[in-house]
Amino acid sequence: MFSSFPSIGQSLSSRHIDFLKVFSKSARGAIVQMVTNANSGHPGGSCSVIDYLSLIYAFIVSQTGDPVVVSNGHVSPAVYASLAEMGIIPRQAVIDTFRKAGSIYEGHITRHVKGVEYGTGPLGVGVSVASGFAKAFQLTGDQHRVFGLVGDGEAQEGQVYEMMHFANKYKLSNFTLFVDYNQVQLSDSLKKIMPMDLKKIFESGHWNVLEVDGHDYQALWQAVSKSYTSDRPTVLLGKTIMGKGVEFMEADGRAIKATWHGIAPKPEQTEAAMANELKMTDEENQLLHDFRASVQWHPEDPLAHDIAPLTPMKNVQTGTPRLVPAGETSDCRSAYGKALLDLAKLNDNVVALTADLAGSVKTDVMGKEFPERHIDVGIAEQHMVSCAGGMSFKGLIPFCSTFGAFMSSRAKDQARVNDINRANVKMVATHCGLSVGEDGPTHQAIDDMGSFLGLLNTHVLEPADANQTDHIIRYVASHYGNFYVRMGRHKYSVLTKEDGSVFYDENYRYEYGKADHVRRGDQVTVVAFGSTSMVAMKAIEALKDKVSVDFW
């Protein structure tokens, strides 16, 4: 019979340890069956990290619902197996349909699965998302702890270092990160592919660094407990063995071979393991059954209450638009900064992220009045976008800003993963097009719209002038979904009606996808968007006595 849950800071009893051995063994059985049935998958890393996941899922998450973000998303078998052992998802369905067409149990962790808060796959993204969760909790006063998981080879990704410095800067003491330090990556050992000293790396980032045997439950529990009392983010360097607990895999793992990183076992190998080291007794199955009755965490289907993109968010106050008078010039980025400040005054969940460009992207206007909600991540665009994705799932409305050339190239992958997860990130890019001409072609974003137009859950917008910018920024804040708003750097006049008054006035209401009819004519039709609208307007005004122009 399952007895009780351990307390943070106390030692595990022999019964706790015996239970974890049963939990992990059953999970390993599910892992090898999954990948064998699918004839594909990643069993080695799944088995090396399952002891840690068993510990936190069974003894912490089952009672608290603390979020877990697994950045090395290819170890999905370990996550699905852990959730199945807790009774969150059906164990046999996972085993039977893993990586099969039409199944929600995809090869990389996905939000379609109950208990998964953010889907991962491209390495480096998940750690930034986890830090976004932690920063959101810090801002809102939420007492949940965030547990992250990263592969040792994954730590070669530059985004991991961006996250490391961010977590240190903001003292995310509510963040515990586990490194699956099995010394093997996809094609060979770390020593051969890319040797590195993870301990020194994280120590240089001023983290609380704890080395631990990743298969010793008592040591793991004590290390996790220490993370609760640290005033800094904690990283557990878990020394593990690829394929641990499955004899035919573990032998190669001990030899630091990458054999089982991404190869499925043969059916006869799995059958032998299930009949021997992974064989479950009736008593062990009963113990797991009794444990499930004690689980207090009952996550909802993450997509059951999914919000469709462009859905109005009723609790967001948009305020009154600011207008640039006719005849005056202004840049769209300044209008963005002022609208953002208004939104921050009216909504305490609006935050701004910048990558050392606050003055250029004009978020500094908000930063002066709300410094705690103005988050400078440093020169780390990739981390910024993923971190914003994490924040958006924890009650915040994040605006993240940099130059268009960087948002659409350096952070394209991170925006794509936010798109897949149907996040709620407001990407506002300045210095787009040729308006930053003197900086040269490296900074001229002329392909940035194409980077995002192919994404299913991200909407691309370009305001025509400063007044429409104001309306658009208030619109994206109050409508759910990922947005990419692009604008130039230069100042120019605002669009006007035929009577000379402001076109995008206080009565204008922005509607995504709707074209605005600026001038009516019957001889020539002109269609423009963005800052080119003002150029078109000048041409139309110059020709108005010669040709009747219909202008959209």
DOFIVO-693983 format. One line per field, with one value per residue (C-alpha): x, y, z; residue number from 1. Coordinates in Angstrom, 2 decimals, always signed. Each point is the difference from the previous one (the first is absolute). Example, Ala and Ser with C-alpha at 12.3 -4.5 7.8 and 13.67 -1.06 7.14 Angstrom:
2
X	+12.30,+1.37
Y	-4.50,+3.44
Z	+7.80,-0.66
seq	1,2
***
This chain:
552
X	+0.00,+1.20,+0.75,+0.73,+1.80,+3.37,+0.50,+2.47,+3.19,-0.55,+1.61,-1.87,-1.03,+0.80,-3.65,+0.23,+3.07,-1.59,-3.03,+2.12,+1.77,-3.37,-1.20,+3.19,+0.01,-3.56,+0.78,+3.05,-2.18,-2.37,+2.91,+1.53,-3.40,-0.90,+3.08,-0.05,-3.61,+0.74,+3.32,+1.39,+0.63,+2.61,+0.20,+3.53,-0.48,-3.53,+1.36,+2.88,-2.30,-2.97,+1.27,+0.02,-3.37,-1.47,+1.17,-1.41,-3.19,-0.91,+1.00,-0.39,-1.99,-2.68,-0.83,+0.82,-0.50,+3.32,+0.82,+2.64,+1.58,+2.10,+2.24,+1.49,-3.40,+1.18,-0.17,-3.78,-0.28,+1.25,-2.51,-2.94,+0.97,+0.16,-3.40,-1.42,+1.33,-1.78,-3.26,-0.09,+0.00,-0.87,+3.12,-0.95,-1.14,+3.38,+1.82,-2.19,-0.15,+3.28,+1.31,-2.85,-1.92,-2.98,+1.25,+0.45,+3.03,+2.46,+3.71,+0.82,-1.90,-3.25,-2.68,-2.63,+0.85,-1.65,+2.59,+2.31,+0.06,+2.36,+1.01,+3.71,+2.33,+2.58,+2.72,+0.51,-3.53,-1.50,+2.47,-0.92,-3.71,+0.55,+1.78,-2.94,-2.32,+2.26,+0.21,-3.77,-0.48,+2.49,-1.93,-3.45,+0.95,-0.94,+1.73,+0.38,+3.49,+1.08,+1.86,+2.00,+1.87,+2.80,+2.31,+3.74,+0.62,-2.84,+2.01,+2.17,-2.84,+0.66,-3.54,+0.78,+2.67,-2.36,-2.47,+2.72,+0.94,-3.63,-0.91,+2.98,-0.78,-3.56,+0.89,-2.50,+0.31,-3.27,+1.67,+1.61,+1.73,+1.17,+2.74,-0.15,+3.77,+0.36,+3.00,-1.50,-1.65,-1.51,+3.02,+2.68,+1.28,+0.16,+3.75,+0.33,-2.72,+0.41,+1.80,-1.15,+0.01,-3.66,+0.79,+2.35,-2.36,-2.95,+2.22,+1.20,-3.66,-0.35,-2.48,-0.32,+1.77,-0.55,+1.57,-2.05,-0.31,-3.02,-0.99,+0.32,-3.47,+1.20,+2.70,-2.43,-2.56,+2.57,+1.23,-3.53,-0.66,+3.07,-1.32,-2.99,+2.23,+2.31,-0.22,+1.13,-1.16,+1.22,+1.44,+0.32,+2.75,-1.47,+2.64,-1.99,+0.45,-1.66,-2.38,+0.17,-2.18,-0.22,+2.92,+0.64,-0.01,+1.78,+3.15,+0.52,-0.93,+2.68,+2.47,-1.05,-1.33,-2.84,-1.52,-3.41,-0.47,-2.50,-0.32,-2.93,+0.70,-0.88,-3.18,+1.94,+2.22,-3.00,-1.76,+3.06,+0.25,-3.72,+0.35,+2.99,+1.21,-3.19,-2.50,-2.64,-1.49,-3.61,+1.09,+1.88,-2.94,-2.24,+2.40,-0.23,-3.77,-0.16,+2.33,-2.24,-2.81,+2.25,+0.78,-1.42,+1.00,-2.72,+1.04,-2.59,+0.42,+2.23,-1.94,-3.48,-0.07,+2.42,-0.60,-0.28,+2.31,-1.58,-2.48,-0.68,+1.34,-2.76,+2.09,+2.48,-0.57,+1.16,-0.51,-0.38,+2.05,+2.62,-0.13,+2.71,-1.68,-0.19,+3.01,+2.37,+2.58,+0.69,+1.60,-1.99,+2.42,-0.67,-3.73,+0.63,+1.86,-2.76,-2.78,+1.96,+0.31,-3.75,-0.65,+2.42,-1.79,-3.35,+1.10,+2.48,+0.62,+1.48,+3.78,+2.64,+3.15,+2.89,+3.44,+2.15,-1.92,-2.50,+0.74,-0.08,-3.24,-1.51,-0.93,+2.10,-3.05,-1.75,+3.20,+0.31,-3.39,-0.16,+3.61,-1.06,-2.05,+2.60,+2.30,+3.31,+1.35,+3.24,+1.12,-1.97,-2.81,-0.58,-0.42,-2.21,-2.58,-0.12,-0.09,-2.94,-1.72,+0.31,-1.28,-3.04,-1.20,+0.27,-2.38,+2.20,-0.34,+3.58,+1.15,+3.50,+1.87,+3.18,+0.97,-1.91,+3.17,+0.67,-3.54,-0.65,+3.36,+1.67,-3.25,-1.98,+0.24,-1.08,-2.98,-0.87,-0.09,-2.18,-2.26,-0.24,-0.89,-2.63,+1.58,-0.96,+3.12,-0.02,+3.16,+0.49,+2.95,+1.43,+2.59,-1.68,+0.27,+2.46,-0.69,+3.19,+1.88,+3.18,+0.61,+0.49,-1.60,+0.71,-2.60,-2.49,-2.86,-1.63,-0.78,-1.36,-3.68,+0.65,+1.56,-3.30,-2.65,+0.34,-0.79,-3.52,-0.60,+1.94,-1.50,+2.06,-0.85,+1.61,-1.53,-0.29,+0.87,+0.42,-3.73,-0.79,+2.96,-1.73,-3.21,+1.84,+2.02,-3.15,-1.64,+2.75,+0.09,-3.70,-0.19,+1.45,+2.83,+3.47,+0.48,+2.86,-0.32,+2.64,+0.86,+2.81,+2.15,-0.67,-2.54,-2.62,-3.41,-3.19,-2.67,-2.94,-3.51,-0.96,-1.05,+3.49,-0.94,+1.75,-0.99,+0.67,-1.89,-1.64,-2.96,+2.15,-0.14,+2.72,-1.19,+2.55,-0.01,-2.26,+1.27,-0.56,-1.54,+1.94,-1.07,-2.78,+0.51,-1.02,+3.00,+3.01,+0.24,+3.01,+0.65,+2.70,+0.86,+2.31,+2.12,-0.31,-3.59,+1.27,+2.13,-3.05,-2.07,+2.45,-0.12,-3.80,-0.18,+2.35,-2.20,-3.44,-0.78,+0.97,-1.29,-2.64,+1.73,-1.58,+2.43,+0.04
Y	+0.00,+3.50,+1.74,+3.73,+2.82,+1.25,+3.58,+2.34,+0.05,-3.38,-3.27,-2.55,-3.10,-3.48,-0.31,+3.22,-1.31,-3.39,+1.73,+2.11,-3.14,-1.47,+3.21,+0.28,-3.66,+0.15,+3.22,-1.58,-2.88,+2.45,+1.84,-3.04,-1.27,+3.40,+0.33,-3.67,+0.20,+3.21,-1.34,+3.47,+2.36,+0.83,-2.66,+0.65,+3.50,-0.84,-2.75,+2.09,+2.76,-2.04,-0.35,+3.78,+0.44,-2.77,+1.82,+3.44,-1.18,-2.56,+1.91,+3.67,+0.67,-2.55,+2.15,+3.55,+0.13,+1.83,+0.37,-2.16,+1.11,-2.63,+1.83,-3.13,-0.85,-3.24,-1.72,+0.12,-3.72,+0.81,+2.83,-1.99,-3.01,+2.15,+1.53,-3.45,-1.44,+2.86,-0.84,+3.31,-1.64,-3.60,-2.16,-2.60,+2.60,+1.69,-3.30,-0.98,+3.32,+1.78,+1.73,-1.46,+2.05,+1.70,-0.57,+2.90,-1.76,+1.49,-0.70,+3.35,+1.33,+1.69,+2.07,-2.34,-2.30,+0.64,+1.08,+1.60,+3.80,+0.77,-2.16,-0.20,-1.42,+2.48,-0.07,+3.01,+1.35,-1.71,+1.34,+3.56,-0.84,-1.43,+3.18,+1.94,-2.00,+0.76,+3.72,+0.20,-1.65,+2.44,+2.97,-1.27,-1.39,-3.56,-2.45,-2.86,-1.31,-0.67,-3.18,-0.03,-2.80,+0.39,-2.45,+0.30,+0.18,+2.49,+2.33,+0.70,+2.15,+3.71,+0.56,-2.00,+2.55,+2.88,-1.55,-0.65,+3.67,+1.11,-2.31,+1.26,+3.67,-0.34,-2.38,-2.66,-1.97,-1.77,-1.78,-3.45,-1.29,-3.59,-0.83,-3.60,-0.42,-3.41,+1.26,-1.17,+1.96,-1.07,-1.25,-0.58,+0.97,+3.63,-0.43,-0.67,+2.31,+3.06,-0.28,+2.49,+0.51,+0.50,+0.53,+2.90,+1.41,+0.23,+1.14,+2.84,+0.89,+0.20,-2.84,-2.28,-3.04,-3.44,-3.18,-3.11,-3.63,+0.07,-3.53,+0.39,+0.95,+1.08,+2.23,+1.41,+0.83,+1.76,+2.02,+1.01,+0.99,+2.25,+1.81,+1.15,+1.92,+1.61,+3.69,-0.77,-2.27,-3.56,-2.43,-3.68,-1.64,-3.49,-2.57,-2.64,-2.98,-0.15,-2.96,-0.46,-2.83,-1.89,-2.43,-0.14,+3.82,+0.75,-1.86,+2.41,+2.95,-0.91,-0.15,+3.55,-1.19,+1.76,-3.28,+0.51,+3.71,-0.34,-3.67,-2.23,-3.42,-3.14,-1.73,-2.95,+2.31,+1.73,-3.31,-1.28,+3.18,-0.08,-3.62,+0.75,+3.33,+1.87,-2.67,+1.36,-2.03,+0.16,+1.70,+2.67,+0.70,+0.27,+2.47,+2.26,-0.35,+1.11,+2.92,+1.35,+0.41,+2.44,+2.24,+3.48,+1.53,-0.36,+2.07,+0.90,-0.95,+2.91,+0.45,-0.43,+3.69,+1.13,+3.56,+0.48,+2.62,+3.48,-0.71,+3.24,-0.10,+1.60,+0.92,+2.15,+3.75,+1.79,+3.63,+2.99,+0.27,+2.74,+1.94,+1.80,+3.07,+0.39,+1.77,-1.25,-2.72,-2.93,-3.42,-3.15,-1.23,+3.04,-0.61,-3.61,+1.07,+2.41,-2.54,-2.61,+2.38,+0.60,-3.74,-0.54,+2.66,-1.71,-3.65,-1.23,-3.18,+1.82,-0.44,+1.10,-1.89,+1.51,-1.18,+3.00,+2.26,+1.71,+3.50,-1.09,-1.97,+2.57,-2.40,+2.23,+2.24,-2.79,-0.99,+3.37,-0.34,-3.78,-1.23,-3.28,-0.87,+1.20,-2.99,+0.41,-3.42,+1.35,-0.81,-3.24,+0.14,-3.75,-0.22,+3.09,-1.50,-3.40,+1.60,+2.13,-3.20,-1.42,+3.19,+0.02,-3.30,+1.31,+2.94,+2.68,+1.87,+0.28,+2.48,-0.78,+2.38,+0.18,+0.89,-1.82,-1.58,-1.69,-0.95,-1.72,-1.72,-0.69,-0.66,-1.57,-3.51,+1.20,+1.82,-3.14,-2.11,+2.62,-0.20,-3.80,+0.36,+2.68,+2.45,+3.66,+1.99,+3.51,+0.39,+3.63,+0.65,+3.37,+1.09,-2.11,+0.49,+2.51,+2.80,-0.94,+0.26,+1.58,-3.02,-2.19,-3.24,-2.01,+2.12,+0.51,-2.42,-0.52,-3.71,+0.10,-0.21,-3.16,-1.57,+0.13,-0.19,-3.78,-0.48,-1.23,+1.76,+3.22,+3.11,+2.55,+3.70,+3.19,+3.36,+2.74,+2.84,+0.92,+0.28,-3.44,-1.32,+1.16,-1.78,-3.17,-0.26,+0.29,-2.61,-2.62,+0.49,-0.73,-2.92,-3.42,-1.39,+0.57,+3.16,+1.43,+3.78,+1.54,+3.68,+2.21,+2.50,+3.18,+2.76,+0.98,+1.70,-1.74,-1.00,+2.34,-0.05,+2.07,+2.84,+0.08,-1.54,-3.00,-3.24,-2.35,+2.08,-0.77,-1.64,-2.43,-3.66,-2.31,-3.33,-2.62,-0.74,+2.88,+2.49,+3.69,+2.08,+3.27,+1.66,-0.77,+0.23,-1.71,+0.03,-1.46,-2.25,+0.28,-2.50,+0.66,-1.04,+1.11,+3.09,-0.20,+1.19,+3.52,-0.10,-1.15,+2.77,+2.64,-1.35,-0.08,+3.58,+1.09,-1.65,+0.78,+2.63,-2.39,-3.40,-1.40,-2.47,-2.66,-0.46,-2.90
Z	+0.00,-0.82,+3.30,-0.15,-1.77,+1.24,+1.16,-1.61,+2.06,+1.65,-1.01,-2.04,+1.88,-1.28,-1.03,-2.02,-1.81,-0.62,-1.47,-2.35,-1.20,-0.91,-1.66,-2.08,-0.96,-1.25,-1.88,-1.62,-1.12,-1.65,-1.64,-1.69,-1.10,-1.47,-2.16,-0.99,-1.20,-1.86,-1.31,+0.69,+2.86,+2.62,+2.72,+1.33,+1.38,+1.10,+2.21,+1.33,+1.22,+1.21,+3.58,+0.39,-1.69,+2.16,+3.11,-0.82,-1.68,+2.67,+3.13,-0.97,-3.17,+0.94,+3.02,-1.11,-3.77,-0.30,-3.71,-1.65,-3.28,-1.73,-2.45,-1.61,-1.46,-1.63,+3.40,-0.33,+0.88,+3.51,+0.42,-1.37,+2.12,+3.16,-0.70,-0.70,+3.28,+1.79,-1.74,-1.88,-3.44,-1.02,+0.15,-2.59,-2.51,+0.26,-0.54,-2.95,-1.87,+0.77,-3.16,-2.07,-2.56,+1.62,+3.55,+2.41,+1.48,-2.43,-0.13,+1.60,+2.99,-0.99,+1.73,-1.39,+2.93,+3.36,+2.54,-2.57,+0.26,-2.89,-2.94,-0.81,-2.60,-1.36,+2.64,+2.26,-0.22,+3.04,+2.55,-1.00,+0.22,+3.49,+1.10,-1.42,+2.24,+2.97,-0.78,-0.41,+3.40,+1.50,-1.38,+0.98,+3.41,-0.98,+2.36,-2.45,-0.78,-3.57,-0.90,-3.21,-1.72,-2.56,-1.72,+0.45,-3.75,-0.25,+2.23,-3.02,-1.36,+0.43,+1.21,+3.14,+0.88,-0.69,+2.44,+2.57,+0.24,-0.01,+2.90,+1.97,-0.67,+1.24,+2.87,-0.98,+3.21,-0.87,-2.90,+0.22,-3.14,-0.39,-2.50,-1.26,+0.09,-1.65,-2.02,-3.29,-2.79,-3.28,-1.92,+2.63,+3.43,+1.15,+0.37,-3.71,-1.39,+2.22,+3.35,+2.62,+3.75,+0.96,+3.66,-0.70,-2.60,+2.40,+2.86,-2.20,-0.48,+3.81,+0.30,+2.99,-1.50,+1.53,-1.34,+0.65,-0.97,-2.29,+0.97,+3.79,+1.26,+3.43,-1.47,-2.55,+2.66,+2.17,-2.99,-0.98,+3.61,+0.00,-3.06,+2.05,+2.42,-2.55,-0.81,-3.55,-2.81,+0.57,-2.51,+0.85,-2.02,+0.01,-0.86,-1.84,-2.28,-3.40,-0.08,+3.78,+1.32,-3.29,-0.09,-3.74,-0.19,+3.25,-1.04,-2.90,+2.21,+2.52,-2.86,-1.02,-3.33,-1.85,-1.20,+1.57,-0.45,-2.81,-0.92,+0.93,+1.53,-1.91,+1.19,+1.38,+2.05,+1.52,+0.68,+1.86,+2.10,+0.82,+1.15,+2.19,+1.43,-0.95,+1.06,+2.36,+2.83,+1.10,+3.22,-1.93,-2.26,+3.03,+1.61,-3.06,-0.01,+3.64,-0.72,-2.76,+2.52,+1.89,-2.97,+0.58,-3.33,-2.61,-3.02,-2.58,-3.61,-1.12,-3.22,+1.49,+0.90,-2.69,-1.14,-3.74,-1.51,-0.34,+2.81,+1.95,+3.58,+2.02,+3.05,-1.92,+0.23,-3.16,+1.00,-2.29,-3.21,-0.25,-3.25,-1.96,-1.57,-3.76,-1.40,+2.70,-0.47,+2.29,-0.05,+0.63,+2.66,+2.20,-0.35,+1.06,+3.13,+1.05,-0.61,+1.92,+2.95,-0.03,-0.03,+2.89,+2.06,-0.56,+0.21,+2.59,-2.00,-3.00,-0.11,-2.47,-0.96,-1.90,-1.10,+0.97,-2.39,+2.28,-1.31,-3.63,+0.23,+2.38,+2.81,+2.28,+0.35,+1.88,+1.80,+1.70,+1.69,+0.42,+0.32,+1.59,-3.09,-2.48,-0.48,-1.79,-0.92,-1.44,-3.53,-0.04,-2.53,-0.08,+3.75,+0.00,-2.35,+1.72,+3.45,-1.16,-1.14,+3.50,+1.60,-2.27,+1.51,+3.54,-0.10,-1.58,-3.30,-1.23,-2.63,-1.24,-2.27,-2.03,-3.57,-2.71,-1.42,+3.35,+0.94,-3.32,-0.43,+3.33,+1.85,-2.85,+1.44,+3.43,-1.50,-1.97,+3.16,+1.71,-3.04,+0.28,+3.68,-0.78,+2.38,+0.52,-0.85,-1.47,-2.13,-0.99,-2.30,-0.95,-2.58,-2.68,-3.75,-1.40,+2.47,+1.81,-3.29,+1.31,+2.25,-3.04,-1.22,+3.18,+1.79,-2.86,+0.60,-3.38,+0.37,+3.52,-0.88,-1.99,+3.06,+1.86,-2.70,-0.16,+3.69,+0.75,+3.31,-0.47,-1.57,-1.91,+0.09,-1.28,+0.98,-2.62,+2.38,+3.65,+0.61,-1.37,+2.04,+3.17,-0.96,-1.03,+3.22,+2.08,-2.25,+0.32,+3.76,+0.27,-2.46,+0.67,-2.05,-1.34,-2.03,-1.99,-0.40,-2.23,-0.37,-1.21,+1.85,-1.94,+0.65,-2.54,-0.22,+1.01,-2.50,-0.38,-1.39,-3.02,+2.30,+1.52,+3.36,+1.54,-1.73,+2.93,+2.50,+3.32,-1.77,-1.98,+1.05,-1.20,-1.40,-0.94,-3.73,-0.95,-2.59,+0.65,-2.84,+0.14,-3.28,-2.44,-3.75,-3.22,-2.36,+1.79,+3.08,+2.29,+2.79,+2.61,+3.52,+2.77,-0.40,-3.79,+0.48,+0.63,-3.16,-1.95,+1.58,-1.17,-3.54,+0.04,+1.27,-2.76,-2.64,+1.42,-2.66,-2.81,+0.99,+2.35,+2.36,+2.17,+2.91,+2.43
seq	1,2,3,4,5,6,7,8,9,10,11,12,13,14,15,16,17,18,19,20,21,22,23,24,25,26,27,28,29,30,31,32,33,34,35,36,37,38,39,40,41,42,43,44,45,46,47,48,49,50,51,52,53,54,55,56,57,58,59,60,61,62,63,64,65,66,67,68,69,70,71,72,73,74,75,76,77,78,79,80,81,82,83,84,85,86,87,88,89,90,91,92,93,94,95,96,97,98,99,100,101,102,103,104,105,106,107,108,109,110,111,112,113,114,115,116,117,118,119,120,121,122,123,124,125,126,127,128,129,130,131,132,133,134,135,136,137,138,139,140,141,142,143,144,145,146,147,148,149,150,151,152,153,154,155,156,157,158,159,160,161,162,163,164,165,166,167,168,169,170,171,172,173,174,175,176,177,178,179,180,181,182,183,184,185,186,187,188,189,190,191,192,193,194,195,196,197,198,199,200,201,202,203,204,205,206,207,208,209,210,211,212,213,214,215,216,217,218,219,220,221,222,223,224,225,226,227,228,229,230,231,232,233,234,235,236,237,238,239,240,241,242,243,244,245,246,247,248,249,250,251,252,253,254,255,256,257,258,259,260,261,262,263,264,265,266,267,268,269,270,271,272,273,274,275,276,277,278,279,280,281,282,283,284,285,286,287,288,289,290,291,292,293,294,295,296,297,298,299,300,301,302,303,304,305,306,307,308,309,310,311,312,313,314,315,316,317,318,319,320,321,322,323,324,325,326,327,328,329,330,331,332,333,334,335,336,337,338,339,340,341,342,343,344,345,346,347,348,349,350,351,352,353,354,355,356,357,358,359,360,361,362,363,364,365,366,367,368,369,370,371,372,373,374,375,376,377,378,379,380,381,382,383,384,385,386,387,388,389,390,391,392,393,394,395,396,397,398,399,400,401,402,403,404,405,406,407,408,409,410,411,412,413,414,415,416,417,418,419,420,421,422,423,424,425,426,427,428,429,430,431,432,433,434,435,436,437,438,439,440,441,442,443,444,445,446,447,448,449,450,451,452,453,454,455,456,457,458,459,460,461,462,463,464,465,466,467,468,469,470,471,472,473,474,475,476,477,478,479,480,481,482,483,484,485,486,487,488,489,490,491,492,493,494,495,496,497,498,499,500,501,502,503,504,505,506,507,508,509,510,511,512,513,514,515,516,517,518,519,520,521,522,523,524,525,526,527,528,529,530,531,532,533,534,535,536,537,538,539,540,541,542,543,544,545,546,547,548,549,550,551,552
***
